Amino acid sequence: MPSLIPLPLVHEARPGAFTVDDDTAIGADGDARRAAWLLHDVLTGAGVRAPVVPAADPVATIVLRLGDTVRDSPEGYRLTVTPERVTIDGGTAAALARAVQTFRQLLPAAALRRAPVAAGPVEVGCGEIEDAPRFEWRGVHLDVARHFQPVGFVLKLIDLAALHRLNVVHLHLTDDQGWRVEVPAHPRLTEAGSWRTETAIGRRTGTYDGTPHGGFFTLDDLREIVAYADARAVTVVPEIDLPGHVQAVLAAYPELGNTGQPVEVRHTWGISENVLAPTDEALAFARDVLDTVLDVFPGPWVHLGGDEVPRTEWRASAAAAARAAELGLASVDELQSWFLRRLHDHVTTRGRRVVGWDEVVDDGGMPADTVVMAWRGSDHGVKAMAAGHDVVMCPEDTTYFDHHQSDGVDEPLAIGGLTTVEDVAAWEPAGGDGPGRLLGVQGQLWTEYLPTPSAVEYAAFPRLSALAEVAWTAPERRDAADLLNRLPAHLERLDAAGVNYRPLDGPRPWQRGGTGRRQRTQRT
C-alpha cells in the first residue's frame, strides 16, 4: 500500500491494478473540468497525455464527478480504483482537487518529475479512499521580505503545498528589511523600499556582506501566483505588516513616521523601533496599499500583521500623545489597536476577513471576526478563542521551521531553537471551549537565515510533511510513529520533485553548515 502523506481517513486496498497508458482519458463536466485539467498535467509527468473529454464519453477511464458532499466536508472526496476505471467524487471543485493530489501520490514517485523518465504504462493499485480534512485552514507561511524569493520558487512551494493537501499559502510580503509588492500609487515603496545596501552576516557578528539585496513582485507576478494557486484550490493570503515592521516603508516615505527623519531599509534582523505615526496620512497610505492588495488577491483573508510593535516612538512623541488623548484612549499603547481597527473596517467593507498575529488582541483588541494566529504560544490561541476569535495555531516552539532540526554541530545556520520532525509529528494543537473556533494550523518559514529557495526547502521538509498530517488527518487516525515509518517512501517523491529536503539521518555533506549546537530561540 502506498505511503500516503497525509494519511486518509479510509484506505482499503483491493486486488488488481488500473493501468495508466495511452488509452487513458479523463472525463469531467462543468466545474469538475478544473480538477480534470490538473490531473491531465499530473499524468503528463508520468508520460501519459490523457485527453479531457465529457464525463459520459465511453473512452473516459478516469471520471471526476461533482455530486453529494463526502463526509460532511466541502473538501471531502471518494477515490475508487478498479482494474477498468477510476472514479473521483466530491461535493466541490476543491474536493476533487484534493483527490487529484492523493491520486498523484498513488502514482510512482517518478511521476512527480517535470518530464517522463521511463516509457510504458503505469499501474495504480486498486482500492477505495474516502477522506476529508480535520481543519479548514492548513497553511504554510513564506517570508519573502527578509530574503526575497523568486516567483518560480513561490509556484513550486504552492505545488508542494497542494501535494500535501494544504490549502493556504501565506506570503509575508513586507517588513523592515524589504518591501515586496508593487503599489502604483506609491512607487518609492519599490524604488527605495525593496532593496537594502547590505545584509548582516551570521548571528549578531556585527559584520555585513556589502552586497545589495532586493526584489519585488509586480502586480502581474502576483496575479500569476494567485492563478497558479487557484488552479490547485490553494488560497494565497497576503500579509502587509502594520503598523510596525515598517522601516522599509519609512525609507521610502519618512513623513509617515513619528520623527520624519530619513532611515535606510534595515540591514539587520530583530525588531525596529520605527513604527507608523498615528496620523490620517499614515492611515490613508495603508488603505491605498490594501486597496491594491485586495484587487490582486481575491481570497477571503487579508493579514495585517500587528506583531512586535514597539511603543518607544509613540511614548516619546507629543503628537502621538495628543492623538491618543483626542481619541479618548487610555494611553499611546492603544494606538496600535486603534490603527488596526480602522484598517479592519476598510478591509471588511470590501467583503474580506482580517487576520493578525496574536498581539492584535492586546491593548484594546480587535473585533471578534478577526482571525488570530497564535505564535507566542498555544495559550494565546486558547485565550483568543475564549474571546470569540477563530484561531490558527502556529506556536513558535513547534511550527517555526527556521529552527534547528537537530542538536548536531553540522546543521546549517538557523535563528535558534530546536524543532525536530518527531516534534511536529507528535504535536496535537490545543483546542478551546469557544465561542471562537480552532480554524487550523500553519507552519512558518521565516527567512532571516534562509537566503535561497534551496535553504527554504531544507528547513521546510520533511517537517512540513509532518505538519500536513496534523492539519488533515483526524486525531484518532493519526500515529506519529506510523508517519515516521511512511516518510522514507514519501521522500522519494520529494526527490523526484527536486526538493532539497533534509534527510532523516541528518544533512548531506553539501547541506552542512557547521554552525554549532542548538541555541535558545531569539528572533534577533
C-alpha positions as CSV (number, residue, x, y, z in Angstrom):
1,M,0.0,0.0,0.0
2,P,1.5,3.4,-0.9
3,S,2.8,5.5,2.0
4,L,0.4,8.4,1.6
5,I,1.0,11.7,3.5
6,P,-1.2,12.9,4.9
7,L,-3.0,9.7,5.8
8,P,-6.5,9.4,4.5
9,L,-9.4,8.5,6.8
10,V,-10.1,5.3,4.9
11,H,-7.9,3.4,2.5
12,E,-9.0,-0.1,1.6
13,A,-6.7,-1.9,-0.8
14,R,-8.1,-4.4,-3.2
15,P,-6.7,-6.9,-5.6
16,G,-5.6,-5.8,-9.1
17,A,-4.4,-2.6,-10.7
18,F,-5.5,0.1,-13.0
19,T,-3.2,0.8,-15.9
20,V,-2.5,4.4,-16.9
21,D,-1.4,4.3,-20.6
22,D,-2.1,5.9,-24.0
23,D,-5.7,4.7,-23.9
24,T,-6.4,6.7,-20.7
25,A,-8.8,9.6,-21.0
26,I,-10.2,11.9,-18.3
27,G,-13.9,12.5,-18.2
28,A,-15.4,15.6,-16.5
29,D,-18.1,18.2,-16.9
30,G,-18.6,21.7,-15.7
31,D,-16.6,22.8,-12.7
32,A,-15.1,19.3,-12.4
33,R,-13.0,20.1,-15.5
34,R,-10.7,22.3,-13.5
35,A,-9.5,19.3,-11.5
36,A,-9.5,17.2,-14.6
37,W,-7.0,19.5,-16.3
38,L,-4.9,19.4,-13.1
39,L,-4.9,15.6,-13.3
40,H,-4.0,15.9,-17.0
41,D,-0.9,17.8,-16.1
42,V,-0.1,15.3,-13.4
43,L,-0.3,12.4,-15.8
44,T,1.9,14.2,-18.3
45,G,4.7,13.9,-15.8
46,A,4.1,10.1,-15.8
47,G,4.4,10.1,-19.6
48,V,0.7,9.9,-20.4
49,R,-1.1,12.7,-22.3
50,A,-4.6,11.9,-21.3
51,P,-7.2,14.0,-23.1
52,V,-10.1,15.6,-21.1
53,V,-13.4,14.6,-22.5
54,P,-17.1,14.8,-21.4
55,A,-17.8,12.5,-18.4
56,A,-20.3,10.4,-20.4
57,D,-17.8,9.7,-23.2
58,P,-17.2,6.0,-23.4
59,V,-13.5,6.5,-23.8
60,A,-13.2,8.1,-20.3
61,T,-11.4,5.7,-18.0
62,I,-10.9,8.3,-15.2
63,V,-14.0,10.2,-14.3
64,L,-14.3,13.1,-12.0
65,R,-17.9,13.9,-10.7
66,L,-19.4,16.7,-8.7
67,G,-22.2,15.5,-6.6
68,D,-23.1,14.9,-2.9
69,T,-20.8,16.1,-0.2
70,V,-18.5,13.4,1.1
71,R,-18.0,13.0,4.9
72,D,-20.0,16.3,5.5
73,S,-17.0,18.3,4.3
74,P,-16.7,20.7,1.4
75,E,-13.2,19.1,0.8
76,G,-14.3,15.5,1.3
77,Y,-13.8,13.1,-1.6
78,R,-14.1,9.5,-2.6
79,L,-11.5,7.9,-4.9
80,T,-12.3,4.4,-6.3
81,V,-9.8,2.5,-8.3
82,T,-10.8,-0.7,-10.2
83,P,-8.9,-2.5,-13.0
84,E,-11.2,-0.9,-15.5
85,R,-11.9,2.6,-14.2
86,V,-11.0,5.3,-11.7
87,T,-13.8,7.4,-10.3
88,I,-13.3,10.5,-8.2
89,D,-16.3,12.0,-6.4
90,G,-16.7,15.1,-4.3
91,G,-19.1,17.9,-3.5
92,T,-16.9,20.8,-4.7
93,A,-14.2,21.6,-7.1
94,A,-11.8,21.9,-4.1
95,A,-12.7,18.3,-3.0
96,L,-11.8,17.0,-6.5
97,A,-8.5,18.9,-6.4
98,R,-7.6,17.2,-3.1
99,A,-8.4,13.8,-4.6
100,V,-6.2,14.5,-7.6
101,Q,-3.3,15.1,-5.2
102,T,-4.0,11.8,-3.5
103,F,-4.0,10.1,-6.9
104,R,-0.8,11.8,-7.6
105,Q,0.8,10.1,-4.6
106,L,-0.6,6.7,-5.8
107,L,1.5,7.0,-8.9
108,P,5.1,6.1,-8.9
109,A,7.4,8.8,-7.4
110,A,8.9,9.4,-10.8
111,A,5.6,10.9,-12.0
112,L,6.5,14.0,-10.0
113,R,9.3,14.8,-12.4
114,R,8.8,17.5,-14.9
115,A,9.2,15.1,-17.8
116,P,8.8,11.3,-18.0
117,V,11.9,9.2,-17.3
118,A,10.5,5.8,-18.3
119,A,8.5,4.5,-21.2
120,G,5.5,2.3,-20.9
121,P,2.3,2.1,-18.8
122,V,2.0,3.0,-15.1
123,E,0.0,0.9,-12.7
124,V,-2.1,2.1,-9.7
125,G,-3.2,-0.4,-7.2
126,C,-7.0,-0.9,-6.8
127,G,-8.8,0.2,-3.7
128,E,-11.1,2.9,-2.3
129,I,-10.1,6.0,-0.4
130,E,-12.7,8.1,1.5
131,D,-11.3,11.2,3.0
132,A,-11.9,14.7,4.5
133,P,-9.7,17.2,6.3
134,R,-9.6,17.8,10.0
135,F,-9.1,21.6,9.7
136,E,-10.4,24.3,7.4
137,W,-7.0,26.2,7.5
138,R,-4.0,24.1,6.6
139,G,-1.2,26.5,5.8
140,V,2.4,27.3,5.1
141,H,3.8,30.7,5.6
142,L,6.7,32.1,3.5
143,D,8.6,35.2,4.4
144,V,9.7,36.9,1.2
145,A,10.6,40.2,2.9
146,R,13.8,39.3,4.8
147,H,15.2,37.4,1.8
148,F,13.3,37.8,-1.5
149,Q,12.2,34.5,-3.1
150,P,11.5,34.5,-6.8
151,V,8.2,33.8,-8.5
152,G,9.3,30.4,-9.7
153,F,10.0,29.2,-6.2
154,V,6.7,30.5,-4.9
155,L,5.0,28.5,-7.5
156,K,7.0,25.4,-6.6
157,L,6.0,25.8,-2.9
158,I,2.4,26.2,-3.9
159,D,2.6,22.9,-5.8
160,L,4.3,21.2,-2.9
161,A,1.6,22.5,-0.5
162,A,-1.1,21.2,-2.8
163,L,0.7,17.8,-2.9
164,H,0.3,17.6,0.9
165,R,-3.3,18.7,0.7
166,L,-2.5,22.0,2.4
167,N,-4.9,24.8,1.2
168,V,-3.3,28.1,2.3
169,V,0.0,29.7,1.3
170,H,0.6,32.8,3.5
171,L,3.0,35.3,1.9
172,H,4.8,37.7,4.4
173,L,5.3,40.5,1.8
174,T,6.6,43.4,3.8
175,D,9.0,44.0,6.7
176,D,11.8,46.3,8.0
177,Q,14.2,44.6,5.6
178,G,12.3,44.9,2.4
179,W,9.0,45.8,0.7
180,R,8.0,43.3,-2.0
181,V,4.7,44.5,-3.5
182,E,4.3,46.9,-6.4
183,V,1.9,49.7,-5.4
184,P,1.5,52.0,-8.4
185,A,0.2,54.9,-6.2
186,H,3.4,54.8,-4.1
187,P,6.2,54.0,-6.5
188,R,9.0,54.7,-4.0
189,L,8.0,51.6,-2.0
190,T,9.7,49.5,-4.6
191,E,12.2,52.1,-5.9
192,A,13.7,52.6,-2.4
193,G,12.0,50.2,-0.1
194,S,12.5,46.9,-2.0
195,W,16.3,46.7,-1.6
196,R,18.9,47.1,1.2
197,T,22.5,48.0,0.7
198,E,23.8,45.0,2.6
199,T,22.9,42.2,5.0
200,A,24.1,41.1,8.4
201,I,26.4,38.1,8.3
202,G,25.7,35.3,10.9
203,R,24.1,35.8,14.2
204,R,25.0,39.1,15.9
205,T,28.5,39.2,14.5
206,G,28.4,42.9,13.7
207,T,29.7,42.3,10.2
208,Y,27.9,42.8,6.9
209,D,28.3,41.3,3.4
210,G,28.4,44.6,1.5
211,T,26.1,43.2,-1.2
212,P,22.8,44.8,-2.1
213,H,19.8,42.6,-1.7
214,G,16.3,43.1,-3.1
215,G,13.5,42.3,-5.4
216,F,9.7,42.7,-5.5
217,F,6.7,41.2,-7.2
218,T,5.0,43.2,-9.9
219,L,1.2,43.0,-9.9
220,D,1.4,40.6,-12.8
221,D,3.7,38.4,-10.8
222,L,1.2,38.3,-8.0
223,R,-1.7,37.6,-10.4
224,E,0.3,34.6,-11.8
225,I,0.9,33.3,-8.3
226,V,-2.8,33.7,-7.4
227,A,-3.9,32.0,-10.6
228,Y,-1.5,29.1,-10.2
229,A,-2.7,28.6,-6.6
230,D,-6.3,28.8,-7.6
231,A,-5.9,26.0,-10.2
232,R,-4.8,23.8,-7.3
233,A,-7.5,25.0,-4.9
234,V,-5.0,26.8,-2.7
235,T,-5.7,30.3,-1.3
236,V,-2.9,32.8,-1.1
237,V,-3.1,35.0,1.9
238,P,-1.2,38.3,1.6
239,E,0.4,39.9,4.6
240,I,1.1,43.6,4.8
241,D,2.6,44.1,8.3
242,L,1.3,47.2,10.1
243,P,1.8,49.5,12.0
244,G,5.2,48.1,13.0
245,H,7.9,46.3,10.9
246,V,7.7,49.3,8.6
247,Q,11.3,50.6,8.3
248,A,11.3,49.8,4.6
249,V,8.2,52.0,4.3
250,L,9.8,54.8,6.1
251,A,13.0,54.5,3.9
252,A,10.6,55.4,1.0
253,Y,8.3,57.8,2.8
254,P,9.8,59.1,6.1
255,E,7.0,61.6,6.5
256,L,4.8,58.7,7.5
257,G,6.9,58.1,10.6
258,N,7.0,59.7,14.0
259,T,10.2,61.6,13.6
260,G,10.1,62.5,9.9
261,Q,13.8,61.6,9.8
262,P,15.2,59.5,6.9
263,V,16.1,55.9,7.6
264,E,17.5,53.1,5.5
265,V,16.0,49.8,4.8
266,R,17.1,47.7,7.8
267,H,20.3,45.6,7.3
268,T,19.9,43.5,10.5
269,W,17.3,41.3,11.9
270,G,15.3,41.8,15.0
271,I,12.6,44.4,15.7
272,S,13.0,48.0,14.5
273,E,11.6,50.7,16.8
274,N,10.3,52.6,13.7
275,V,6.5,52.5,13.5
276,L,3.9,54.4,11.6
277,A,2.7,57.7,13.1
278,P,-1.0,57.7,14.3
279,T,-2.0,60.1,11.6
280,D,-4.6,60.4,8.9
281,E,-1.9,60.4,6.3
282,A,-0.5,57.1,7.5
283,L,-3.9,55.6,7.6
284,A,-4.6,56.8,4.0
285,F,-1.3,55.3,2.9
286,A,-2.2,52.0,4.5
287,R,-5.7,52.0,2.8
288,D,-4.1,52.7,-0.6
289,V,-1.8,49.8,-0.2
290,L,-4.6,47.5,1.0
291,D,-6.8,48.5,-2.0
292,T,-4.0,47.4,-4.3
293,V,-3.7,44.1,-2.4
294,L,-7.4,43.5,-2.3
295,D,-7.6,44.0,-6.1
296,V,-4.9,41.4,-6.8
297,F,-5.7,38.8,-4.1
298,P,-9.3,37.7,-4.4
299,G,-9.2,35.2,-1.4
300,P,-11.3,35.7,1.7
301,W,-8.4,36.6,4.1
302,V,-6.0,39.6,4.4
303,H,-3.3,39.6,7.0
304,L,-2.4,42.9,8.7
305,G,0.5,41.7,10.8
306,G,0.1,43.6,14.0
307,D,3.0,41.9,15.7
308,E,6.0,43.2,17.6
309,V,5.0,46.9,17.6
310,P,7.3,48.9,19.9
311,R,5.7,51.8,21.7
312,T,9.0,53.7,22.0
313,E,8.4,56.3,19.4
314,W,4.8,56.9,20.4
315,R,5.8,57.3,24.0
316,A,8.4,59.9,23.0
317,S,6.1,61.8,20.7
318,A,4.0,64.7,21.9
319,A,1.9,64.4,18.7
320,A,1.2,60.7,19.4
321,A,0.2,61.6,22.9
322,A,-2.1,64.3,21.7
323,R,-3.7,62.0,19.2
324,A,-4.3,59.3,21.8
325,A,-5.9,61.9,24.1
326,E,-8.0,63.2,21.2
327,L,-9.3,59.7,20.5
328,G,-10.1,59.0,24.2
329,L,-7.5,56.3,24.5
330,A,-6.1,55.3,27.9
331,S,-2.5,55.6,26.6
332,V,-0.5,55.6,23.4
333,D,-0.2,51.9,23.8
334,E,-3.7,51.6,22.5
335,L,-2.8,53.4,19.2
336,Q,-1.9,50.0,17.7
337,S,-5.5,48.7,18.3
338,W,-7.0,52.0,17.0
339,F,-4.9,51.9,13.8
340,L,-5.7,48.3,13.1
341,R,-9.4,48.7,13.8
342,R,-9.6,51.4,11.2
343,L,-8.0,49.1,8.7
344,H,-10.2,46.3,9.8
345,D,-13.2,48.4,8.9
346,H,-11.7,49.2,5.5
347,V,-11.0,45.6,4.7
348,T,-14.3,44.2,5.9
349,T,-16.3,46.7,3.8
350,R,-14.6,45.1,0.8
351,G,-16.0,41.7,1.9
352,R,-12.8,40.2,3.3
353,R,-11.8,39.0,6.7
354,V,-8.8,40.3,8.7
355,V,-6.1,38.0,10.1
356,G,-3.4,39.1,12.6
357,W,-0.7,37.7,14.8
358,D,-1.8,37.2,18.4
359,E,-0.6,40.7,19.6
360,V,-3.7,42.1,17.9
361,V,-5.8,41.1,20.8
362,D,-3.7,43.1,23.3
363,D,-4.2,46.7,24.4
364,G,-7.7,47.2,23.1
365,G,-8.0,44.2,20.9
366,M,-9.8,43.7,17.6
367,P,-13.4,42.8,16.5
368,A,-14.3,39.2,17.2
369,D,-14.3,38.3,13.5
370,T,-10.6,38.9,13.3
371,V,-8.7,35.6,12.8
372,V,-5.8,35.3,15.3
373,M,-2.6,33.5,14.5
374,A,-1.2,32.2,17.9
375,W,2.5,32.3,17.5
376,R,3.7,33.2,21.0
377,G,2.2,30.0,22.4
378,S,-0.9,27.9,22.3
379,D,-2.2,29.7,25.5
380,H,-2.5,32.9,23.4
381,G,-4.7,31.0,21.0
382,V,-6.9,29.5,23.7
383,K,-7.4,32.9,25.2
384,A,-8.3,34.4,21.8
385,M,-10.9,31.6,21.2
386,A,-12.4,32.4,24.6
387,A,-12.7,36.0,23.5
388,G,-14.6,34.8,20.3
389,H,-11.9,34.8,17.8
390,D,-11.2,32.0,15.3
391,V,-7.6,30.9,15.7
392,V,-4.9,29.4,13.6
393,M,-2.4,27.6,15.9
394,C,1.2,28.3,14.9
395,P,3.2,28.3,18.1
396,E,6.8,29.1,17.7
397,D,8.1,26.1,19.6
398,T,6.6,23.6,17.2
399,T,5.7,25.3,13.8
400,Y,8.6,27.7,13.2
401,F,10.6,25.8,10.7
402,D,13.5,28.3,10.8
403,H,14.6,26.5,14.0
404,H,17.4,23.9,14.0
405,Q,16.3,20.4,13.1
406,S,18.7,18.6,15.4
407,D,21.3,19.2,18.1
408,G,24.1,18.3,15.6
409,V,27.0,20.6,15.1
410,D,26.7,20.2,11.3
411,E,23.2,21.8,11.0
412,P,23.2,25.0,8.9
413,L,22.8,28.4,10.4
414,A,19.4,29.0,12.0
415,I,17.8,31.5,14.1
416,G,17.9,29.2,17.1
417,G,15.6,26.8,18.9
418,L,15.1,23.1,18.1
419,T,12.1,21.6,16.3
420,T,12.6,18.1,15.0
421,V,10.3,16.3,12.6
422,E,9.4,14.0,15.5
423,D,8.3,17.1,17.5
424,V,6.0,18.1,14.6
425,A,4.6,14.6,14.1
426,A,3.7,14.2,17.7
427,W,2.1,17.7,18.1
428,E,-1.5,17.9,19.0
429,P,-2.8,21.5,18.7
430,A,-4.6,22.8,21.7
431,G,-8.3,23.4,21.4
432,G,-10.6,25.8,23.4
433,D,-14.0,26.0,24.8
434,G,-15.1,28.7,22.4
435,P,-17.0,30.7,21.3
436,G,-14.2,31.0,18.8
437,R,-13.1,28.0,16.7
438,L,-9.8,26.3,16.2
439,L,-9.7,27.1,12.5
440,G,-6.5,25.2,11.7
441,V,-2.7,25.1,11.9
442,Q,0.2,26.6,9.9
443,G,4.0,26.1,9.5
444,Q,6.2,29.2,9.3
445,L,9.3,29.8,7.1
446,W,11.0,33.0,8.2
447,T,13.9,33.7,6.0
448,E,16.4,35.7,8.1
449,Y,18.8,32.7,7.8
450,L,17.2,31.1,4.7
451,P,18.6,33.2,1.9
452,T,17.8,30.9,-1.1
453,P,15.0,28.6,-2.2
454,S,17.3,25.6,-1.5
455,A,17.7,26.8,2.1
456,V,13.9,27.2,2.5
457,E,13.3,23.7,1.2
458,Y,15.9,22.3,3.6
459,A,14.1,24.0,6.5
460,A,10.6,23.0,5.3
461,F,10.9,19.4,4.5
462,P,10.1,16.9,5.9
463,R,8.7,18.9,8.8
464,L,6.0,20.4,6.6
465,S,5.1,16.9,5.5
466,A,4.5,16.0,9.2
467,L,2.5,19.2,9.8
468,A,0.3,18.4,6.8
469,E,-0.8,15.2,8.6
470,V,-1.5,17.1,11.8
471,A,-3.6,19.5,9.7
472,W,-5.5,17.0,7.7
473,T,-5.8,13.6,9.5
474,A,-8.3,13.1,12.3
475,P,-6.5,12.6,15.7
476,E,-7.9,9.1,16.2
477,R,-6.4,8.1,12.8
478,R,-3.0,9.8,13.4
479,D,0.0,8.0,14.8
480,A,3.4,9.7,14.9
481,A,5.4,6.5,14.7
482,D,3.5,5.4,11.7
483,L,4.0,8.8,10.0
484,L,7.7,8.5,10.5
485,N,7.7,5.0,9.0
486,R,5.9,6.4,5.9
487,L,8.3,9.3,5.5
488,P,11.2,7.5,3.7
489,A,8.9,6.5,0.8
490,H,7.5,10.0,0.7
491,L,11.0,11.5,0.5
492,E,11.3,9.6,-2.8
493,R,8.5,11.8,-4.1
494,L,10.3,14.9,-2.9
495,D,13.5,13.7,-4.6
496,A,11.5,13.4,-7.9
497,A,10.1,16.8,-7.4
498,G,13.6,18.3,-7.0
499,V,13.2,19.3,-3.3
500,N,16.3,19.9,-1.2
501,Y,14.9,18.3,1.9
502,R,16.8,17.3,5.0
503,P,17.3,13.5,5.1
504,L,16.0,11.9,8.3
505,D,19.5,10.8,9.4
506,G,21.0,14.3,9.1
507,P,22.2,16.8,6.5
508,R,24.0,15.7,3.4
509,P,27.6,16.9,3.1
510,W,26.7,19.9,0.9
511,Q,23.9,20.8,3.3
512,R,26.0,21.1,6.3
513,G,26.7,24.4,7.9
514,G,28.9,23.6,10.9
515,T,27.3,26.5,12.9
516,G,27.4,24.7,16.3
517,R,24.9,23.3,18.6
518,R,21.4,24.4,19.3
519,Q,20.9,27.8,20.8
520,R,17.8,29.1,22.6
521,T,15.3,30.8,20.3
522,Q,15.9,34.5,19.9
523,R,14.3,36.3,16.9
524,T,17.2,38.7,16.5
